[in-house]
Amino acid sequence: SIKPKANRNLRQLFIFCIIAITFSLHAQNQRKIDSLLNVLKTTKQDTTKVNACVKLCKEFQNSNPDTAMYFGNLGLKLSIKANYRKGLANCYINIGVIHNLQGSYEKALECYFMSVRIFEEYSNSPDKATAKVGKKGIANYYGNVGNIYQEQESYDKALEYYLKALKIYKEIGDKEGTYKCYICIGVFHDYQAQKFKLKKNGKQAEQEYDSALDYYSNALKILEESGDNKGMADCYENIGVIYQEQESLDKAIEYQLKSLKIYEKYSNKNGIINCYINIGEINDTLANSSALNETQRLYYLNKAIEYETKTIEIAKEINDIPDENKAAEILMEAYKRLGNFKKYIQFTEMFIATKNSMFKEEETNAVAGIEAKYQYLKKQKEIQLKEVQLAKNVIEIKHQKTVKFGFIGGFVLVALLAFLILWNLLLKKRDNKIITAEKAKSDELLLNILPSETAEELKKYGRSDARPYEIVSVLFTDFEGFTEIAEKLSADKLVAELDLCFRAFDQLMGKYNVEKIKTIGDSYMCAGGIPVPNNTNGIDVVKCGLEIQQFMETYKEERIKRNEPFFEIRIGIHTGPIVAGIVGISKFSYDIWGDTVNIASRMESSGEVGKVNISGATYELVKDNFVCTYRGKIQAKNKGEIDMYFVEGIISKETPEPITV
């Protein structure tokens, strides 16, 4: 499956693609807006007013959708009144774009369809200029429908419509539309390359990368001819990203620097931060190359530090927390390699802090709700105890008065006292049962989110500090072909299949003393040796991985018998030091951090379907307990070459000594 973490630039490319192909988007210009508003106030001709509404709608589409929608609807009314067909079509396009940007895809499609019916009338006109307007409108329709399919991740359908749009743009000689379609199709091939790369189909991935480069290069020629610097900067960045994925790092830096130069000229901070983080990543990769000497490695490492430091400065300025987190992670590792532990600690803290701000809100709300309910019940109990004490005090006063009024009166009051005390004791017993039951529910919910030790610490002290662990085994799983299966199943069925698998995994956590950390889409992450350290976590986690593997094999066989789609799994494990815990005072959940986590993720992505892939570090801990096959030194992204082993099974008394091949 394709995840945002697989290529941080891929989502940015898709966003750029949508902005590029949508012809109704323009930069807001206050002077132009004032002029158009004046036209609306002073002119009497309805068609002129419609054209002003069309332009005003375009100006406000990004900054103020409600205002844009007002002018779009006003334009529709005036167009119908004046029977101005061209204005009506343009208003429908603009309103469709607003719905598209807001995620109302059905409404957007309805508006686009209404516009294309009018443009089809124009395209059949004997007048060439009128026919050209109609054909361009039809091409715009295809492009905008392509955007909708792309937003819904139906990339093949998106490509179909982009190609239709491209054909018309080229036919009528519309260079702007042509280059924008080239970029959209280039993004599609880049996406396809990412899919094939994750499936370890290197040859097919290279073909897709080459196709993406061809389309980007065609777009770049048109942009350079027209002098469109903004478009050139975006295109240079996209080309640089592809060269980075192809590991042509010198070319990648060359194109990122070209893009950066233009972004800096126009003070485009979002563009600048993209280039900074890309250039920093490339230099960090170069610094890990085994082909370089120490001086060269230090040069690239310092370059990476330079650009990622700049990234953090701008990220803080524009509140870009994900890029700040990514830059902090790279700087953390860079300073660790340099032996500058003061800086290492500084950026580790920054990495943890930014990670904390990205935690899932629903988990936070769950914990916050549990704690609020517990505190409420506690307060209610205190109030009830005070009421009981007050009743006792009143009864005591009355009892003292009974001495003055004789034995009979005293006896009555004593009886009343006994009754009230008994009644209050019964109430107290009942309330204690309620509080105990509610607290048990709260504790159960809290333990479903946090480890018991962390939960107890949180309840006792109101906080739980993150802490280091020396030896922890981290396991990642990921489903192969998840995106393809998701396209075949309804949303309910897809979630049900994931739930079935993850529930089975959850049951194995307690069996092998392994702590579930979280699920990320279709990935599952857990670790052994936390929150209570132990010396058996390597063996525990590998056993857990093998049983997950066995479950998925049975699951696959059952689905094949029923002729139903099925998931296949990759499993990766690595052992090393981590930091674990919860951070901050709100929006918290239990998580782990450190290079061990990153390498464990690489073990999963570098493995094979149906296999448990472990690192050399894990192998050294478990080699006496499992049959393993040595795979050799495998290249892992940003980590260099790592010894890797496939775990074939558990060593029993009848099993010969493990053999490494």
C-alpha positions as CSV (number, residue, x, y, z in Angstrom):
1,S,0.0,0.0,0.0
2,I,1.1,3.6,-0.6
3,K,1.5,5.6,2.6
4,P,2.4,9.3,3.0
5,K,5.6,8.2,4.6
6,A,6.7,6.3,1.5
7,N,7.3,9.6,-0.3
8,R,6.6,12.8,1.5
9,N,6.4,14.7,-1.9
10,L,3.8,12.5,-3.5
11,R,0.8,14.2,-1.8
12,Q,2.3,17.6,-2.6
13,L,2.5,16.6,-6.2
14,F,-1.2,15.7,-6.2
15,I,-2.1,19.0,-4.6
16,F,-0.1,20.9,-7.2
17,C,-1.7,18.8,-9.9
18,I,-5.2,19.9,-8.8
19,I,-4.3,23.5,-8.6
20,A,-2.5,23.4,-11.9
21,I,-5.4,21.8,-14.0
22,T,-8.2,23.9,-12.4
23,F,-8.5,26.8,-14.7
24,S,-10.7,28.9,-12.4
25,L,-7.9,29.5,-9.8
26,H,-6.1,32.9,-9.8
27,A,-4.1,34.9,-7.3
28,Q,-6.2,37.4,-5.4
29,N,-5.6,41.0,-6.4
30,Q,-7.3,43.7,-4.3
31,R,-7.0,46.4,-7.0
32,K,-8.6,44.0,-9.5
33,I,-11.3,43.1,-7.0
34,D,-12.2,46.8,-6.3
35,S,-12.4,47.4,-10.1
36,L,-14.7,44.5,-10.7
37,L,-17.0,45.5,-7.8
38,N,-17.2,48.9,-9.2
39,V,-18.3,47.4,-12.6
40,L,-21.1,45.5,-10.8
41,K,-22.3,48.7,-9.2
42,T,-22.2,51.0,-12.2
43,T,-22.9,49.0,-15.3
44,K,-26.4,48.3,-16.5
45,Q,-25.6,45.5,-19.1
46,D,-26.2,42.1,-17.6
47,T,-23.6,40.3,-19.7
48,T,-20.9,42.7,-18.4
49,K,-22.1,42.0,-14.9
50,V,-21.9,38.3,-15.5
51,N,-18.3,38.5,-16.7
52,A,-17.5,40.5,-13.6
53,C,-19.1,37.9,-11.3
54,V,-17.1,35.1,-13.1
55,K,-13.9,36.9,-12.4
56,L,-14.8,37.8,-8.8
57,C,-15.7,34.2,-8.2
58,K,-12.3,33.1,-9.4
59,E,-10.5,35.7,-7.2
60,F,-12.2,34.4,-4.0
61,Q,-12.2,30.6,-4.6
62,N,-9.1,30.0,-2.5
63,S,-9.4,32.8,0.1
64,N,-13.1,33.0,0.8
65,P,-15.3,30.2,-0.6
66,D,-18.5,31.6,0.7
67,T,-17.9,35.0,-1.0
68,A,-16.9,33.1,-4.2
69,M,-20.1,31.1,-4.1
70,Y,-22.2,34.3,-3.7
71,F,-20.7,35.8,-6.9
72,G,-21.0,32.4,-8.7
73,N,-24.8,32.2,-7.9
74,L,-25.3,35.9,-8.7
75,G,-23.6,35.2,-12.1
76,L,-26.0,32.3,-12.7
77,K,-29.1,34.4,-12.1
78,L,-27.9,37.2,-14.3
79,S,-26.9,34.7,-17.1
80,I,-30.3,33.1,-17.0
81,K,-32.0,36.5,-17.1
82,A,-29.9,37.7,-20.1
83,N,-29.9,34.2,-21.8
84,Y,-26.1,34.5,-21.8
85,R,-25.0,30.9,-22.4
86,K,-21.2,31.4,-22.3
87,G,-21.5,33.2,-18.9
88,L,-23.8,30.5,-17.6
89,A,-21.2,27.8,-18.5
90,N,-18.4,29.7,-16.8
91,C,-20.4,30.2,-13.7
92,Y,-21.2,26.5,-13.5
93,I,-17.4,25.7,-13.8
94,N,-16.5,28.1,-11.0
95,I,-19.2,26.8,-8.7
96,G,-18.1,23.2,-9.5
97,V,-14.5,24.2,-8.6
98,I,-15.7,25.5,-5.2
99,H,-17.6,22.3,-4.5
100,N,-14.5,20.3,-5.6
101,L,-12.2,22.2,-3.2
102,Q,-14.7,21.6,-0.4
103,G,-14.8,17.8,-1.1
104,S,-18.5,17.9,-2.4
105,Y,-17.6,15.8,-5.5
106,E,-21.1,14.9,-6.5
107,K,-22.2,18.6,-6.6
108,A,-19.0,19.5,-8.4
109,L,-19.7,16.8,-11.1
110,E,-23.2,18.1,-11.5
111,C,-21.9,21.7,-12.2
112,Y,-19.2,20.5,-14.5
113,F,-21.8,18.5,-16.5
114,M,-24.1,21.5,-16.8
115,S,-21.2,23.5,-18.2
116,V,-20.0,20.9,-20.7
117,R,-23.5,20.7,-22.3
118,I,-23.3,24.4,-23.2
119,F,-19.7,24.1,-24.4
120,E,-20.7,21.2,-26.7
121,E,-23.1,23.6,-28.4
122,Y,-20.3,26.0,-29.0
123,S,-17.9,23.4,-30.2
124,N,-20.2,22.6,-33.1
125,S,-20.4,26.2,-34.3
126,P,-19.2,26.9,-37.9
127,D,-17.4,29.9,-36.5
128,K,-13.8,28.8,-35.7
129,A,-13.3,31.1,-32.7
130,T,-16.6,30.1,-31.2
131,A,-15.8,26.4,-31.8
132,K,-12.4,26.8,-30.1
133,V,-14.1,28.3,-27.0
134,G,-16.4,25.3,-26.9
135,K,-13.6,22.8,-27.3
136,K,-11.5,24.5,-24.6
137,G,-14.5,24.3,-22.2
138,I,-14.9,20.6,-22.9
139,A,-11.1,20.1,-22.2
140,N,-11.5,22.0,-18.9
141,Y,-14.4,19.7,-18.1
142,Y,-12.3,16.6,-18.6
143,G,-9.5,18.1,-16.6
144,N,-11.7,19.0,-13.6
145,V,-13.4,15.5,-13.7
146,G,-9.9,14.0,-13.7
147,N,-9.2,16.1,-10.5
148,I,-12.2,14.6,-8.8
149,Y,-11.1,11.0,-9.6
150,Q,-7.6,11.8,-8.4
151,E,-8.9,13.2,-5.1
152,Q,-10.8,10.0,-4.7
153,E,-7.6,8.0,-5.5
154,S,-9.1,6.5,-8.6
155,Y,-5.9,7.2,-10.5
156,D,-6.6,5.1,-13.6
157,K,-9.9,7.0,-14.2
158,A,-8.1,10.3,-13.5
159,L,-5.5,9.4,-16.2
160,E,-8.2,8.6,-18.7
161,Y,-9.8,12.1,-18.4
162,Y,-6.4,13.9,-18.4
163,L,-5.5,12.2,-21.6
164,K,-8.8,13.3,-23.1
165,A,-8.2,16.9,-22.0
166,L,-4.6,16.8,-23.4
167,K,-5.8,15.6,-26.8
168,I,-8.1,18.6,-27.1
169,Y,-5.7,21.2,-25.8
170,K,-3.0,20.1,-28.3
171,E,-5.6,20.1,-31.1
172,I,-6.6,23.8,-30.4
173,G,-3.0,24.9,-29.6
174,D,-3.7,25.8,-26.0
175,K,-0.3,25.7,-24.4
176,E,-1.4,26.5,-20.9
177,G,-3.8,23.6,-20.8
178,T,-1.3,21.3,-22.5
179,Y,1.5,21.9,-20.0
180,K,-0.9,21.4,-17.1
181,C,-2.1,18.1,-18.4
182,Y,1.5,17.0,-18.9
183,I,2.2,17.7,-15.2
184,C,-0.9,15.8,-14.1
185,I,0.0,12.8,-16.2
186,G,3.6,13.0,-15.0
187,V,2.3,12.8,-11.4
188,F,0.3,9.7,-12.3
189,H,3.4,7.9,-13.6
190,D,5.3,9.0,-10.5
191,Y,2.6,7.4,-8.4
192,Q,2.8,4.2,-10.4
193,A,6.5,4.1,-10.0
194,Q,6.1,4.4,-6.2
195,K,3.7,1.4,-6.3
196,F,6.1,-0.8,-8.3
197,K,9.1,0.2,-6.2
198,L,7.3,-0.9,-3.0
199,K,6.5,-4.2,-4.7
200,K,10.2,-4.6,-5.5
201,N,9.5,-4.4,-9.2
202,G,12.5,-2.2,-10.0
203,K,12.4,-2.5,-13.8
204,Q,8.7,-1.5,-14.1
205,A,9.3,1.3,-11.5
206,E,12.2,2.7,-13.7
207,Q,9.9,2.7,-16.8
208,E,7.3,4.7,-14.9
209,Y,9.9,7.1,-13.6
210,D,11.1,7.7,-17.2
211,S,7.6,8.3,-18.4
212,A,7.0,10.8,-15.6
213,L,10.3,12.6,-16.5
214,D,9.2,12.8,-20.2
215,Y,5.9,14.4,-19.3
216,Y,7.5,16.8,-16.8
217,S,10.1,17.7,-19.4
218,N,7.4,18.4,-22.0
219,A,5.6,20.7,-19.5
220,L,8.9,22.4,-18.7
221,K,9.6,23.3,-22.3
222,I,6.3,25.1,-22.6
223,L,6.8,26.9,-19.2
224,E,10.3,28.1,-20.2
225,E,8.9,29.4,-23.6
226,S,6.2,31.3,-21.8
227,G,8.4,32.5,-19.0
228,D,6.1,31.1,-16.3
229,N,8.5,31.2,-13.4
230,K,6.0,29.8,-10.8
231,G,5.2,26.8,-13.0
232,M,8.9,26.3,-13.7
233,A,9.7,26.2,-10.0
234,D,7.1,23.5,-9.3
235,C,8.2,21.5,-12.3
236,Y,11.9,21.7,-11.4
237,E,11.0,20.5,-7.9
238,N,9.0,17.5,-9.3
239,I,11.8,16.5,-11.6
240,G,14.3,16.7,-8.7
241,V,12.1,14.4,-6.6
242,I,12.1,11.8,-9.3
243,Y,15.9,11.9,-9.7
244,Q,16.1,11.6,-5.9
245,E,13.9,8.4,-6.1
246,Q,16.1,7.1,-8.9
247,E,19.1,7.8,-6.7
248,S,20.6,10.2,-9.3
249,L,21.4,12.5,-6.5
250,D,23.6,15.0,-8.3
251,K,20.8,15.7,-10.8
252,A,18.3,15.8,-7.9
253,I,20.2,18.5,-6.2
254,E,20.7,20.4,-9.5
255,Y,16.9,20.6,-10.1
256,Q,16.0,21.3,-6.4
257,L,18.5,24.3,-6.5
258,K,16.9,25.6,-9.7
259,S,13.5,25.4,-8.0
260,L,14.8,27.0,-4.8
261,K,16.2,30.0,-6.7
262,I,12.8,30.9,-8.2
263,Y,10.9,30.3,-4.9
264,E,13.3,32.5,-3.1
265,K,12.9,35.2,-5.7
266,Y,9.2,35.3,-5.1
267,S,9.4,34.6,-1.3
268,N,7.3,31.5,-1.7
269,K,7.8,30.0,1.8
270,N,6.0,26.7,1.1
271,G,8.1,26.1,-2.0
272,I,11.3,27.1,-0.1
273,I,10.7,24.7,2.7
274,N,10.0,21.9,0.3
275,C,13.3,22.5,-1.5
276,Y,15.2,22.9,1.8
277,I,14.0,19.6,3.2
278,N,14.5,17.8,-0.1
279,I,18.1,19.0,-0.4
280,G,18.7,18.2,3.2
281,E,17.5,14.6,2.7
282,I,19.6,14.2,-0.4
283,N,22.8,15.3,1.4
284,D,21.9,13.1,4.3
285,T,21.7,10.1,1.9
286,L,25.0,11.0,0.3
287,A,26.6,11.2,3.8
288,N,25.7,7.6,4.3
289,S,27.4,6.4,1.1
290,S,30.1,3.8,1.8
291,A,31.9,4.9,-1.4
292,L,33.0,8.2,0.2
293,N,35.9,9.0,2.4
294,E,35.4,10.6,5.9
295,T,36.1,14.1,4.6
296,Q,33.4,13.8,1.9
297,R,30.9,12.3,4.3
298,L,31.4,15.1,6.8
299,Y,30.9,17.7,4.0
300,Y,27.5,16.2,3.0
301,L,26.5,15.7,6.6
302,N,27.1,19.4,7.4
303,K,25.2,20.3,4.2
304,A,22.3,18.3,5.4
305,I,22.5,20.0,8.8
306,E,22.6,23.4,7.1
307,Y,19.4,22.9,5.0
308,E,17.4,21.1,7.7
309,T,18.2,23.9,10.2
310,K,16.8,26.3,7.6
311,T,13.8,24.0,7.3
312,I,13.0,24.2,11.0
313,E,13.3,28.1,11.0
314,I,10.7,28.4,8.2
315,A,8.5,25.6,9.6
316,K,8.2,27.3,12.9
317,E,7.4,30.6,11.1
318,I,4.5,29.0,9.0
319,N,3.6,26.4,11.7
320,D,4.5,23.5,9.4
321,I,4.7,20.8,12.2
322,P,5.2,17.7,9.9
323,D,8.2,19.2,8.1
324,E,9.6,20.5,11.4
325,N,9.3,16.9,12.8
326,K,11.0,15.4,9.7
327,A,13.9,17.9,9.8
328,A,14.3,17.4,13.6
329,E,14.6,13.6,12.9
330,I,17.3,14.1,10.3
331,L,19.2,16.6,12.5
332,M,18.9,14.2,15.5
333,E,20.6,11.4,13.6
334,A,23.2,13.7,12.0
335,Y,24.4,15.1,15.3
336,K,24.5,11.6,16.8
337,R,26.9,10.6,14.0
338,L,29.0,13.7,14.6
339,G,29.1,12.8,18.4
340,N,27.6,16.2,19.3
341,F,25.3,14.8,22.0
342,K,24.2,18.3,23.2
343,K,22.6,18.9,19.8
344,Y,21.5,15.3,19.6
345,I,19.5,15.7,22.8
346,Q,18.1,19.1,21.7
347,F,16.7,17.8,18.4
348,T,15.6,14.5,20.0
349,E,13.4,16.6,22.3
350,M,12.2,18.6,19.4
351,F,11.4,15.4,17.5
352,I,9.4,14.1,20.4
353,A,7.6,17.4,21.0
354,T,6.5,17.7,17.3
355,K,5.6,14.0,17.3
356,N,3.4,14.6,20.3
357,S,1.5,17.4,18.6
358,M,0.6,15.0,15.8
359,F,-0.9,12.3,18.0
360,K,-4.4,11.0,17.3
361,E,-7.1,13.3,18.7
362,E,-9.6,10.5,19.3
363,E,-7.3,8.7,21.7
364,T,-6.8,12.0,23.5
365,N,-10.5,12.6,23.8
366,A,-11.0,9.1,25.1
367,V,-8.4,9.4,27.9
368,A,-9.6,13.0,28.7
369,G,-13.2,11.7,29.0
370,I,-12.2,8.8,31.2
371,E,-10.2,11.1,33.6
372,A,-13.0,13.7,33.7
373,K,-15.6,11.0,34.6
374,Y,-13.3,9.6,37.3
375,Q,-12.7,13.0,38.8
376,Y,-16.4,13.7,38.8
377,L,-17.2,10.5,40.6
378,K,-14.5,11.2,43.1
379,K,-15.9,14.7,43.8
380,Q,-19.4,13.2,44.2
381,K,-18.1,10.8,46.8
382,E,-16.4,13.6,48.8
383,I,-19.7,15.6,48.8
384,Q,-21.6,12.5,50.0
385,L,-19.1,11.9,52.8
386,K,-19.5,15.6,53.9
387,E,-23.3,15.1,54.0
388,V,-23.0,12.0,56.1
389,Q,-20.7,13.9,58.6
390,L,-23.1,16.8,58.7
391,A,-26.0,14.5,59.5
392,K,-24.0,12.9,62.3
393,N,-23.2,16.3,63.8
394,V,-26.9,17.3,63.7
395,I,-27.9,14.0,65.3
396,E,-25.2,14.5,68.0
397,I,-26.6,17.9,68.9
398,K,-30.1,16.5,69.1
399,H,-28.8,13.6,71.3
400,Q,-27.3,16.1,73.7
401,K,-30.7,17.9,74.0
402,T,-32.5,14.6,74.8
403,V,-30.7,14.5,78.2
404,K,-32.7,17.6,79.1
405,F,-36.0,16.2,77.9
406,G,-36.0,12.9,79.7
407,F,-35.5,9.2,79.0
408,I,-38.4,8.7,76.6
409,G,-37.4,11.6,74.3
410,G,-33.8,10.4,74.4
411,F,-34.8,6.9,73.5
412,V,-36.7,8.2,70.4
413,L,-33.8,10.3,69.3
414,V,-31.3,7.4,69.8
415,A,-33.6,5.3,67.7
416,L,-33.7,8.0,65.1
417,L,-30.0,8.4,65.2
418,A,-29.6,4.6,64.7
419,F,-32.0,4.7,61.8
420,L,-30.2,7.7,60.1
421,I,-26.8,6.2,60.6
422,L,-27.9,2.8,59.2
423,W,-29.6,4.6,56.3
424,N,-26.5,6.7,55.5
425,L,-24.3,3.6,55.7
426,L,-26.6,1.8,53.2
427,L,-26.4,4.8,50.9
428,K,-22.6,5.0,51.3
429,K,-22.3,1.3,50.5
430,R,-24.5,1.7,47.4
431,D,-22.6,4.8,46.3
432,N,-19.2,3.0,46.9
433,K,-20.4,0.1,44.7
434,I,-21.4,2.6,41.9
435,I,-18.1,4.5,42.2
436,T,-16.1,1.2,42.3
437,A,-17.9,-0.1,39.2
438,E,-17.5,3.2,37.3
439,K,-13.8,3.4,38.3
440,A,-13.3,-0.2,37.1
441,K,-14.8,0.8,33.7
442,S,-12.6,3.9,33.6
443,D,-9.5,1.8,34.4
444,E,-10.4,-0.8,31.8
445,L,-10.8,1.9,29.1
446,L,-7.5,3.6,30.2
447,L,-5.7,0.3,30.1
448,N,-7.0,-0.2,26.6
449,I,-5.1,2.9,25.5
450,L,-2.0,2.9,27.8
451,P,0.2,0.1,29.4
452,S,-0.8,-0.6,33.0
453,E,2.4,0.8,34.5
454,T,2.0,4.1,32.5
455,A,-1.7,4.3,33.4
456,E,-1.0,3.9,37.1
457,E,1.7,6.5,37.0
458,L,-0.5,8.9,35.1
459,K,-3.4,8.5,37.7
460,K,-1.0,8.8,40.7
461,Y,1.1,11.7,39.6
462,G,-0.9,13.3,36.8
463,R,2.0,12.7,34.3
464,S,4.3,10.0,33.0
465,D,7.7,10.8,31.7
466,A,9.2,9.3,28.5
467,R,12.1,7.0,29.4
468,P,14.9,5.2,27.6
469,Y,15.2,1.4,27.2
470,E,18.4,-0.4,26.1
471,I,17.1,-3.5,24.5
472,V,13.6,-3.5,22.8
473,S,12.4,-5.6,19.9
474,V,10.1,-3.7,17.5
475,L,7.8,-5.4,15.0
476,F,6.1,-3.9,12.0
477,T,3.6,-5.5,9.7
478,D,2.2,-4.2,6.4
479,F,-0.4,-5.6,4.0
480,E,0.7,-6.2,0.4
481,G,-1.6,-4.9,-2.3
482,F,-3.9,-3.1,0.2
483,T,-4.8,-0.3,-2.2
484,E,-5.8,-2.8,-4.9
485,I,-8.0,-4.8,-2.5
486,A,-9.5,-1.6,-1.2
487,E,-10.7,-0.8,-4.7
488,K,-12.6,-4.1,-4.8
489,L,-14.3,-4.0,-1.4
490,S,-16.9,-1.7,0.0
491,A,-15.7,0.6,2.9
492,D,-17.6,-1.5,5.5
493,K,-16.2,-4.8,4.2
494,L,-12.6,-3.4,4.0
495,V,-12.8,-2.2,7.6
496,A,-14.3,-5.5,8.7
497,E,-11.4,-7.4,7.1
498,L,-8.8,-5.1,8.8
499,D,-10.6,-5.5,12.1
500,L,-10.6,-9.3,11.8
501,C,-6.8,-9.4,11.3
502,F,-5.9,-6.8,13.9
503,R,-8.2,-8.4,16.5
504,A,-6.2,-11.7,15.9
505,F,-2.9,-9.8,16.3
506,D,-4.2,-8.1,19.5
507,Q,-4.9,-11.5,21.1
508,L,-1.3,-12.5,20.5
509,M,0.1,-9.5,22.3
510,G,-0.8,-10.8,25.8
511,K,0.2,-14.4,24.9
512,Y,3.8,-13.3,24.1
513,N,4.1,-10.4,26.6
514,V,4.3,-7.9,23.7
515,E,3.0,-4.3,23.9
516,K,0.8,-3.1,21.0
517,I,1.8,0.5,20.1
518,K,-0.6,1.5,17.4
519,T,-2.0,0.9,13.9
520,I,-1.1,3.2,11.1
521,G,-3.6,2.7,8.2
522,D,-3.0,-1.0,7.3
523,S,0.2,-1.3,9.3
524,Y,0.5,-2.7,12.8
525,M,3.3,-1.8,15.2
526,C,4.2,-3.5,18.5
527,A,7.2,-4.0,20.8
528,G,8.6,-6.4,23.4
529,G,10.7,-5.3,26.4
530,I,8.5,-2.3,27.4
531,P,7.2,-0.9,29.6
532,V,8.8,-3.5,31.9
533,P,12.3,-4.4,30.6
534,N,13.1,-8.1,30.1
535,N,15.8,-10.2,28.5
536,T,13.5,-12.4,26.4
537,N,11.8,-9.8,24.2
538,G,13.7,-10.8,21.1
539,I,12.4,-14.4,21.3
540,D,8.9,-13.2,22.4
541,V,8.5,-10.9,19.5
542,V,9.9,-13.4,16.9
543,K,7.4,-16.0,18.2
544,C,4.7,-13.5,17.9
545,G,5.7,-12.7,14.4
546,L,5.7,-16.3,13.4
547,E,2.2,-16.8,14.8
548,I,1.0,-13.7,12.9
549,Q,2.5,-15.3,9.8
550,Q,0.6,-18.6,10.5
551,F,-2.7,-16.8,11.1
552,M,-2.4,-14.9,7.8
553,E,-1.6,-18.1,5.9
554,T,-4.8,-19.7,7.3
555,Y,-6.7,-16.5,6.5
556,K,-5.4,-16.6,2.9
557,E,-6.4,-20.3,2.4
558,E,-10.0,-19.6,3.7
559,R,-10.4,-16.6,1.4
560,I,-9.1,-18.5,-1.7
561,K,-11.6,-21.3,-1.0
562,R,-14.4,-18.7,-1.0
563,N,-13.0,-16.9,-4.1
564,E,-12.7,-13.7,-2.1
565,P,-9.9,-11.0,-2.1
566,F,-7.3,-11.5,0.7
567,F,-4.5,-9.6,2.3
568,E,-0.8,-10.8,2.3
569,I,1.6,-9.6,4.9
570,R,5.2,-8.5,5.3
571,I,6.7,-8.7,8.8
572,G,9.9,-7.0,10.0
573,I,11.7,-7.0,13.4
574,H,14.7,-5.1,14.7
575,T,16.2,-4.9,18.3
576,G,17.9,-1.9,19.8
577,P,17.5,1.1,22.2
578,I,14.4,3.3,22.1
579,V,12.6,6.0,24.1
580,A,9.1,5.2,25.1
581,G,6.3,6.9,27.0
582,I,3.8,9.7,26.7
583,V,4.8,13.4,26.4
584,G,3.0,16.7,27.0
585,I,-0.1,17.4,29.2
586,S,-2.7,16.9,26.5
587,K,-3.3,14.9,23.3
588,F,-1.1,12.1,24.6
589,S,-0.8,8.3,23.8
590,Y,1.8,5.7,24.4
591,D,4.5,5.7,21.7
592,I,8.1,4.8,21.0
593,W,10.8,6.7,19.2
594,G,14.4,6.3,18.0
595,D,16.4,4.8,15.2
596,T,15.4,1.3,16.2
597,V,11.9,2.1,15.2
598,N,13.0,3.3,11.8
599,I,15.2,0.3,11.1
600,A,12.3,-2.1,12.2
601,S,10.2,-0.3,9.6
602,R,13.0,-0.9,7.0
603,M,13.0,-4.6,7.9
604,E,9.3,-4.8,7.0
605,S,9.7,-2.9,3.7
606,S,12.8,-4.8,2.8
607,G,11.2,-8.2,3.4
608,E,9.1,-10.4,1.3
609,V,5.4,-11.4,1.4
610,G,4.7,-14.1,3.9
611,K,8.1,-13.9,5.5
612,V,9.4,-12.7,8.9
613,N,12.5,-10.6,8.2
614,I,14.8,-9.8,11.1
615,S,18.0,-7.7,11.4
616,G,21.4,-9.0,12.4
617,A,21.0,-7.4,15.8
618,T,17.8,-9.5,16.5
619,Y,19.4,-12.6,15.0
620,E,22.2,-12.5,17.5
621,L,19.7,-12.6,20.3
622,V,17.5,-15.4,18.9
623,K,19.8,-17.6,16.8
624,D,19.8,-20.4,19.3
625,N,16.0,-20.6,19.3
626,F,15.0,-20.3,15.6
627,V,16.0,-21.7,12.2
628,C,17.1,-18.7,10.1
629,T,18.2,-18.1,6.5
630,Y,20.9,-15.5,6.0
631,R,19.9,-13.1,3.1
632,G,23.2,-11.2,3.0
633,K,23.7,-7.4,3.4
634,I,20.6,-5.7,2.0
635,Q,20.4,-2.0,1.2
636,A,17.9,-0.2,3.4
637,K,16.7,3.3,2.5
638,N,18.8,6.0,4.3
639,K,20.3,3.2,6.5
640,G,23.0,1.7,4.3
641,E,23.5,-2.1,4.1
642,I,22.1,-4.2,6.9
643,D,22.4,-7.9,7.6
644,M,19.0,-9.6,7.2
645,Y,17.6,-13.0,8.0
646,F,14.4,-14.8,7.2
647,V,13.0,-16.8,10.2
648,E,11.9,-20.2,9.0
649,G,10.7,-21.7,12.3
650,I,11.3,-22.6,15.9
651,I,14.1,-25.0,16.9
652,S,12.7,-28.1,18.6
653,K,14.5,-31.0,20.2
654,E,14.2,-32.9,16.9
655,T,15.4,-29.9,14.8
656,P,19.1,-29.8,13.9
657,E,21.3,-26.9,14.6
658,P,20.4,-23.7,12.7
659,I,22.0,-23.3,9.4
660,T,22.9,-19.9,7.8
661,V,23.2,-19.8,4.1
